[in-house]
């Protein structure tokens, strides 16, 4: 989760990280945070072990107050509070 937060918040250099496709405007308009990732449905099981495929469902289920934080430390703290409470 922390690595996905770093990718979304721009902590990594854009040239060094893989392309991260976020949902287009209005795709998830009714619920959740603005950094939701669209799920890819593949016919083969080849891609199911890729990082993005494993983390998408968990990332999209996070509440806004966790995802839209300003620092990595506050993201870690809010994520841990969410897990343990």
N, CA, C and O atoms as CSV, one atom per row, in Angstrom:
chain,resi,resn,atom,element,x,y,z
A,1,UNK,N,N,0.814,-1.184,0.000
A,1,UNK,CA,C,0.000,0.000,0.000
A,1,UNK,C,C,0.864,1.257,0.000
A,1,UNK,O,O,0.548,2.239,-0.671
A,2,UNK,N,N,1.936,1.216,0.744
A,2,UNK,CA,C,2.808,2.391,0.836
A,2,UNK,C,C,3.447,2.681,-0.513
A,2,UNK,O,O,3.579,3.841,-0.904
A,3,UNK,N,N,3.842,1.636,-1.221
A,3,UNK,CA,C,4.439,1.841,-2.540
A,3,UNK,C,C,3.423,2.430,-3.521
A,3,UNK,O,O,3.784,3.271,-4.345
A,4,UNK,N,N,2.179,2.010,-3.446
A,4,UNK,CA,C,1.157,2.573,-4.316
A,4,UNK,C,C,0.916,4.043,-3.976
A,4,UNK,O,O,0.715,4.861,-4.873
A,5,UNK,N,N,0.935,4.385,-2.680
A,5,UNK,CA,C,0.785,5.783,-2.290
A,5,UNK,C,C,1.924,6.630,-2.842
A,5,UNK,O,O,1.707,7.753,-3.296
A,6,UNK,N,N,3.134,6.089,-2.801
A,6,UNK,CA,C,4.285,6.814,-3.345
A,6,UNK,C,C,4.133,7.038,-4.851
A,6,UNK,O,O,4.484,8.103,-5.358
A,7,UNK,N,N,3.615,6.045,-5.559
A,7,UNK,CA,C,3.418,6.180,-7.004
A,7,UNK,C,C,2.365,7.240,-7.325
A,7,UNK,O,O,2.553,8.062,-8.222
A,8,UNK,N,N,1.268,7.211,-6.591
A,8,UNK,CA,C,0.171,8.140,-6.858
A,8,UNK,C,C,0.536,9.562,-6.458
A,8,UNK,O,O,0.167,10.512,-7.149
A,9,UNK,N,N,1.256,9.719,-5.349
A,9,UNK,CA,C,1.574,11.057,-4.855
A,9,UNK,C,C,2.750,11.696,-5.567
A,9,UNK,O,O,3.024,12.878,-5.355
A,10,UNK,N,N,3.454,10.949,-6.404
A,10,UNK,CA,C,4.555,11.522,-7.174
A,10,UNK,C,C,5.895,11.468,-6.478
A,10,UNK,O,O,6.779,12.260,-6.805
A,11,UNK,N,N,6.082,10.565,-5.530
A,11,UNK,CA,C,7.353,10.450,-4.825
A,11,UNK,C,C,8.434,9.831,-5.713
A,11,UNK,O,O,9.624,10.059,-5.495
A,12,UNK,N,N,8.027,9.059,-6.698
A,12,UNK,CA,C,8.971,8.441,-7.619
A,12,UNK,C,C,9.157,9.318,-8.856
A,12,UNK,O,O,8.290,10.120,-9.205
A,13,UNK,N,N,10.294,9.149,-9.501
A,13,UNK,CA,C,10.537,9.827,-10.761
A,13,UNK,C,C,9.657,9.188,-11.831
A,13,UNK,O,O,9.587,7.963,-11.930
A,14,UNK,N,N,8.996,10.004,-12.622
A,14,UNK,CA,C,8.066,9.488,-13.624
A,14,UNK,C,C,8.732,8.598,-14.665
A,14,UNK,O,O,8.099,7.690,-15.204
A,15,UNK,N,N,10.007,8.854,-14.949
A,15,UNK,CA,C,10.717,8.074,-15.966
A,15,UNK,C,C,11.156,6.708,-15.437
A,15,UNK,O,O,11.421,5.799,-16.223
A,16,UNK,N,N,11.235,6.555,-14.118
A,16,UNK,CA,C,11.731,5.316,-13.544
A,16,UNK,C,C,10.625,4.348,-13.140
A,16,UNK,O,O,10.891,3.158,-12.968
A,17,UNK,N,N,9.417,4.817,-12.987
A,17,UNK,CA,C,8.338,3.928,-12.557
A,17,UNK,C,C,7.485,3.514,-13.748
A,17,UNK,O,O,7.453,4.215,-14.759
A,18,UNK,N,N,6.800,2.393,-13.639
A,18,UNK,CA,C,5.930,1.972,-14.748
A,18,UNK,C,C,4.740,2.910,-14.874
A,18,UNK,O,O,4.375,3.610,-13.929
A,19,UNK,N,N,4.154,2.911,-16.038
A,19,UNK,CA,C,2.997,3.771,-16.294
A,19,UNK,C,C,1.840,3.349,-15.401
A,19,UNK,O,O,1.459,2.179,-15.370
A,20,UNK,N,N,1.297,4.300,-14.688
A,20,UNK,CA,C,0.190,4.036,-13.780
A,20,UNK,C,C,-1.054,4.703,-14.356
A,20,UNK,O,O,-1.164,5.929,-14.368
A,21,UNK,N,N,-1.960,3.909,-14.818
A,21,UNK,CA,C,-3.166,4.432,-15.449
A,21,UNK,C,C,-4.235,4.561,-14.372
A,21,UNK,O,O,-4.658,3.565,-13.785
A,22,UNK,N,N,-4.670,5.795,-14.115
A,22,UNK,CA,C,-5.749,6.001,-13.156
A,22,UNK,C,C,-7.069,6.080,-13.908
A,22,UNK,O,O,-7.100,6.207,-15.132
A,23,UNK,N,N,-8.131,6.004,-13.170
A,23,UNK,CA,C,-9.464,6.058,-13.784
A,23,UNK,C,C,-9.690,7.425,-14.398
A,23,UNK,O,O,-9.328,8.450,-13.821
A,24,UNK,N,N,-10.295,7.426,-15.575
A,24,UNK,CA,C,-10.555,8.696,-16.233
A,24,UNK,C,C,-11.614,9.485,-15.468
A,24,UNK,O,O,-12.312,8.941,-14.613
A,25,UNK,N,N,-11.723,10.752,-15.783
A,25,UNK,CA,C,-12.640,11.663,-15.105
A,25,UNK,C,C,-14.069,11.130,-15.174
A,25,UNK,O,O,-14.572,10.836,-16.259
A,26,UNK,N,N,-14.717,11.007,-14.030
A,26,UNK,CA,C,-16.094,10.557,-13.986
A,26,UNK,C,C,-16.264,9.056,-13.930
A,26,UNK,O,O,-17.395,8.574,-13.861
A,27,UNK,N,N,-15.168,8.292,-13.957
A,27,UNK,CA,C,-15.268,6.838,-13.951
A,27,UNK,C,C,-15.803,6.344,-12.609
A,27,UNK,O,O,-16.705,5.508,-12.566
A,28,UNK,N,N,-15.244,6.864,-11.512
A,28,UNK,CA,C,-15.699,6.545,-10.165
A,28,UNK,C,C,-16.244,7.824,-9.529
A,28,UNK,O,O,-15.738,8.266,-8.497
A,29,UNK,N,N,-17.223,8.391,-10.109
A,29,UNK,CA,C,-17.693,9.694,-9.681
A,29,UNK,C,C,-18.513,9.639,-8.395
A,29,UNK,O,O,-18.517,10.616,-7.646
A,30,UNK,N,N,-19.192,8.561,-8.113
A,30,UNK,CA,C,-20.137,8.561,-7.013
A,30,UNK,C,C,-19.513,8.222,-5.661
A,30,UNK,O,O,-19.969,8.745,-4.644
A,31,UNK,N,N,-18.510,7.386,-5.608
A,31,UNK,CA,C,-17.988,6.942,-4.317
A,31,UNK,C,C,-16.476,6.929,-4.289
A,31,UNK,O,O,-15.810,6.831,-5.320
A,32,UNK,N,N,-15.955,7.029,-3.082
A,32,UNK,CA,C,-14.539,6.829,-2.852
A,32,UNK,C,C,-13.666,8.008,-3.190
A,32,UNK,O,O,-14.143,9.121,-3.414
A,33,UNK,N,N,-12.378,7.744,-3.222
A,33,UNK,CA,C,-11.377,8.776,-3.448
A,33,UNK,C,C,-11.104,8.985,-4.925
A,33,UNK,O,O,-11.563,8.215,-5.769
A,34,UNK,N,N,-10.360,10.021,-5.227
A,34,UNK,CA,C,-10.122,10.395,-6.627
A,34,UNK,C,C,-8.946,9.656,-7.262
A,34,UNK,O,O,-8.645,9.879,-8.434
A,35,UNK,N,N,-8.282,8.790,-6.519
A,35,UNK,CA,C,-7.119,8.057,-7.040
A,35,UNK,C,C,-7.432,6.593,-7.313
A,35,UNK,O,O,-6.528,5.758,-7.296
A,36,UNK,N,N,-8.677,6.272,-7.560
A,36,UNK,CA,C,-9.041,4.881,-7.815
A,36,UNK,C,C,-8.425,4.382,-9.115
A,36,UNK,O,O,-8.259,5.134,-10.076
A,37,UNK,N,N,-8.095,3.113,-9.119
A,37,UNK,CA,C,-7.504,2.469,-10.293
A,37,UNK,C,C,-8.537,1.557,-10.944
A,37,UNK,O,O,-9.200,0.791,-10.245
A,38,UNK,N,N,-8.690,1.620,-12.261
A,38,UNK,CA,C,-9.630,0.706,-12.918
A,38,UNK,C,C,-9.098,-0.719,-12.890
A,38,UNK,O,O,-7.895,-0.950,-13.009
A,39,UNK,N,N,-9.998,-1.655,-12.732
A,39,UNK,CA,C,-9.605,-3.063,-12.708
A,39,UNK,C,C,-9.533,-3.599,-14.114
A,39,UNK,O,O,-10.396,-3.306,-14.942
A,40,UNK,N,N,-8.514,-4.378,-14.388
A,40,UNK,CA,C,-8.372,-5.040,-15.688
A,40,UNK,C,C,-8.870,-6.469,-15.552
A,40,UNK,O,O,-8.471,-7.191,-14.639
A,41,UNK,N,N,-9.721,-6.861,-16.440
A,41,UNK,CA,C,-10.225,-8.229,-16.452
A,41,UNK,C,C,-9.578,-8.949,-17.628
A,41,UNK,O,O,-9.849,-8.643,-18.789
A,42,UNK,N,N,-8.722,-9.909,-17.306
A,42,UNK,CA,C,-7.983,-10.640,-18.332
A,42,UNK,C,C,-8.532,-12.048,-18.457
A,42,UNK,O,O,-9.029,-12.626,-17.490
A,43,UNK,N,N,-8.436,-12.586,-19.650
A,43,UNK,CA,C,-8.913,-13.942,-19.881
A,43,UNK,C,C,-7.921,-14.981,-19.369
A,43,UNK,O,O,-8.308,-16.095,-19.016
A,44,UNK,N,N,-6.666,-14.622,-19.330
A,44,UNK,CA,C,-5.665,-15.557,-18.834
A,44,UNK,C,C,-5.267,-15.181,-17.413
A,44,UNK,O,O,-5.520,-14.063,-16.963
A,45,UNK,N,N,-4.653,-16.105,-16.725
A,45,UNK,CA,C,-4.232,-15.861,-15.355
A,45,UNK,C,C,-2.788,-15.370,-15.275
A,45,UNK,O,O,-2.203,-15.305,-14.194
A,46,UNK,N,N,-2.235,-15.033,-16.407
A,46,UNK,CA,C,-0.831,-14.638,-16.469
A,46,UNK,C,C,-0.548,-13.364,-15.683
A,46,UNK,O,O,0.455,-13.293,-14.973
A,47,UNK,N,N,-1.408,-12.360,-15.794
A,47,UNK,CA,C,-1.154,-11.057,-15.171
A,47,UNK,C,C,-1.637,-10.954,-13.727
A,47,UNK,O,O,-1.419,-9.917,-13.101
A,48,UNK,N,N,-2.269,-11.960,-13.178
A,48,UNK,CA,C,-2.857,-11.832,-11.853
A,48,UNK,C,C,-1.823,-11.648,-10.755
A,48,UNK,O,O,-2.176,-11.221,-9.655
A,49,UNK,N,N,-0.579,-11.950,-11.013
A,49,UNK,CA,C,0.461,-11.813,-9.994
A,49,UNK,C,C,1.253,-10.521,-10.120
A,49,UNK,O,O,2.177,-10.300,-9.338
A,50,UNK,N,N,0.927,-9.669,-11.069
A,50,UNK,CA,C,1.584,-8.372,-11.188
A,50,UNK,C,C,1.190,-7.496,-10.015
A,50,UNK,O,O,0.100,-7.643,-9.461
A,51,UNK,N,N,2.075,-6.584,-9.634
A,51,UNK,CA,C,1.837,-5.722,-8.477
A,51,UNK,C,C,0.527,-4.957,-8.602
A,51,UNK,O,O,-0.272,-4.935,-7.666
A,52,UNK,N,N,0.305,-4.336,-9.741
A,52,UNK,CA,C,-0.883,-3.510,-9.925
A,52,UNK,C,C,-2.164,-4.331,-9.842
A,52,UNK,O,O,-3.173,-3.848,-9.328
A,53,UNK,N,N,-2.140,-5.548,-10.332
A,53,UNK,CA,C,-3.329,-6.398,-10.293
A,53,UNK,C,C,-3.621,-6.884,-8.875
A,53,UNK,O,O,-4.783,-7.049,-8.503
A,54,UNK,N,N,-2.585,-7.112,-8.091
A,54,UNK,CA,C,-2.778,-7.583,-6.724
A,54,UNK,C,C,-3.294,-6.486,-5.805
A,54,UNK,O,O,-4.075,-6.770,-4.896
A,55,UNK,N,N,-2.881,-5.245,-6.015
A,55,UNK,CA,C,-3.143,-4.169,-5.077
A,55,UNK,C,C,-4.388,-3.351,-5.415
A,55,UNK,O,O,-4.866,-2.602,-4.563
A,56,UNK,N,N,-4.925,-3.470,-6.625
A,56,UNK,CA,C,-6.010,-2.604,-7.090
A,56,UNK,C,C,-7.246,-2.677,-6.197
A,56,UNK,O,O,-7.781,-1.636,-5.815
A,57,UNK,N,N,-7.702,-3.847,-5.864
A,57,UNK,CA,C,-8.927,-3.986,-5.071
A,57,UNK,C,C,-8.732,-3.391,-3.675
A,57,UNK,O,O,-9.601,-2.665,-3.190
A,58,UNK,N,N,-7.621,-3.683,-3.032
A,58,UNK,CA,C,-7.353,-3.150,-1.693
A,58,UNK,C,C,-7.204,-1.637,-1.724
A,58,UNK,O,O,-7.682,-0.949,-0.822
A,59,UNK,N,N,-6.543,-1.110,-2.754
A,59,UNK,CA,C,-6.337,0.335,-2.881
A,59,UNK,C,C,-7.672,1.055,-3.081
A,59,UNK,O,O,-7.901,2.103,-2.477
A,60,UNK,N,N,-8.537,0.516,-3.905
A,60,UNK,CA,C,-9.815,1.159,-4.187
A,60,UNK,C,C,-10.757,1.131,-2.985
A,60,UNK,O,O,-11.682,1.940,-2.918
A,61,UNK,N,N,-10.544,0.227,-2.046
A,61,UNK,CA,C,-11.405,0.128,-0.861
A,61,UNK,C,C,-11.000,1.095,0.251
A,61,UNK,O,O,-11.745,1.259,1.218
A,62,UNK,N,N,-9.853,1.730,0.135
A,62,UNK,CA,C,-9.420,2.662,1.176
A,62,UNK,C,C,-10.301,3.905,1.204
A,62,UNK,O,O,-10.744,4.373,0.156
A,63,UNK,N,N,-10.562,4.446,2.402
A,63,UNK,CA,C,-11.353,5.679,2.482
A,63,UNK,C,C,-10.546,6.908,2.059
A,63,UNK,O,O,-9.318,6.861,1.987
A,64,UNK,N,N,-11.243,7.994,1.783
A,64,UNK,CA,C,-10.610,9.234,1.313
A,64,UNK,C,C,-9.594,9.780,2.302
A,64,UNK,O,O,-8.532,10.254,1.898
A,65,UNK,N,N,-9.902,9.721,3.591
A,65,UNK,CA,C,-9.004,10.320,4.576
A,65,UNK,C,C,-7.656,9.608,4.647
A,65,UNK,O,O,-6.675,10.199,5.100
A,66,UNK,N,N,-7.589,8.373,4.218
A,66,UNK,CA,C,-6.316,7.650,4.201
A,66,UNK,C,C,-5.528,7.988,2.946
A,66,UNK,O,O,-4.332,8.268,3.030
A,67,UNK,N,N,-6.165,7.969,1.796
A,67,UNK,CA,C,-5.483,8.134,0.516
A,67,UNK,C,C,-5.064,9.575,0.262
A,67,UNK,O,O,-3.992,9.814,-0.295
A,68,UNK,N,N,-5.876,10.523,0.653
A,68,UNK,CA,C,-5.618,11.917,0.332
A,68,UNK,C,C,-4.825,12.649,1.413
A,68,UNK,O,O,-5.081,13.823,1.684
A,69,UNK,N,N,-3.880,11.973,2.021
A,69,UNK,CA,C,-3.009,12.608,3.007
A,69,UNK,C,C,-1.847,13.289,2.294
A,69,UNK,O,O,-1.622,13.084,1.101
A,70,UNK,N,N,-1.115,14.103,3.050
A,70,UNK,CA,C,-0.047,14.885,2.429
A,70,UNK,C,C,1.328,14.233,2.543
A,70,UNK,O,O,2.229,14.568,1.774
A,71,UNK,N,N,1.507,13.310,3.482
A,71,UNK,CA,C,2.833,12.713,3.651
A,71,UNK,C,C,2.730,11.201,3.792
A,71,UNK,O,O,1.659,10.651,4.049
A,72,UNK,N,N,3.864,10.550,3.617
A,72,UNK,CA,C,3.912,9.097,3.711
A,72,UNK,C,C,3.686,8.645,5.146
A,72,UNK,O,O,3.032,7.628,5.376
A,73,UNK,N,N,4.218,9.390,6.120
A,73,UNK,CA,C,4.052,9.028,7.530
A,73,UNK,C,C,2.588,9.084,7.950
A,73,UNK,O,O,2.110,8.197,8.657
A,74,UNK,N,N,1.878,10.117,7.520
A,74,UNK,CA,C,0.461,10.203,7.879
A,74,UNK,C,C,-0.340,9.111,7.176
A,74,UNK,O,O,-1.312,8.606,7.738
A,75,UNK,N,N,0.053,8.736,5.949
A,75,UNK,CA,C,-0.613,7.626,5.259
A,75,UNK,C,C,-0.401,6.334,6.036
A,75,UNK,O,O,-1.352,5.583,6.251
A,76,UNK,N,N,0.836,6.062,6.462
A,76,UNK,CA,C,1.125,4.846,7.228
A,76,UNK,C,C,0.318,4.804,8.522
A,76,UNK,O,O,-0.256,3.771,8.864
A,77,UNK,N,N,0.275,5.925,9.240
A,77,UNK,CA,C,-0.434,5.981,10.509
A,77,UNK,C,C,-1.941,5.755,10.304
A,77,UNK,O,O,-2.554,4.990,11.049
A,78,UNK,N,N,-2.534,6.405,9.316
A,78,UNK,CA,C,-3.968,6.241,9.081
A,78,UNK,C,C,-4.304,4.849,8.557
A,78,UNK,O,O,-5.365,4.306,8.866
A,79,UNK,N,N,-3.412,4.278,7.773
A,79,UNK,CA,C,-3.623,2.929,7.276
A,79,UNK,C,C,-3.564,1.929,8.427
A,79,UNK,O,O,-4.386,1.014,8.492
A,80,UNK,N,N,-2.613,2.091,9.326
A,80,UNK,CA,C,-2.514,1.204,10.492
A,80,UNK,C,C,-3.716,1.365,11.414
A,80,UNK,O,O,-4.223,0.380,11.951
A,81,UNK,N,N,-4.178,2.605,11.601
A,81,UNK,CA,C,-5.370,2.822,12.415
A,81,UNK,C,C,-6.584,2.144,11.801
A,81,UNK,O,O,-7.430,1.611,12.519
A,82,UNK,N,N,-6.673,2.163,10.493
A,82,UNK,CA,C,-7.788,1.529,9.792
A,82,UNK,C,C,-7.724,0.000,9.955
A,82,UNK,O,O,-8.753,-0.649,10.146
A,83,UNK,N,N,-6.539,-0.556,9.879
A,83,UNK,CA,C,-6.374,-2.005,9.990
A,83,UNK,C,C,-6.677,-2.498,11.398
A,83,UNK,O,O,-7.361,-3.508,11.567
A,84,UNK,N,N,-6.176,-1.798,12.404
A,84,UNK,CA,C,-6.295,-2.291,13.779
A,84,UNK,C,C,-7.563,-1.854,14.491
A,84,UNK,O,O,-7.833,-2.328,15.595
A,85,UNK,N,N,-8.339,-0.979,13.904
A,85,UNK,CA,C,-9.600,-0.556,14.557
A,85,UNK,C,C,-10.801,-1.028,13.815
A,85,UNK,O,O,-11.928,-0.757,14.229
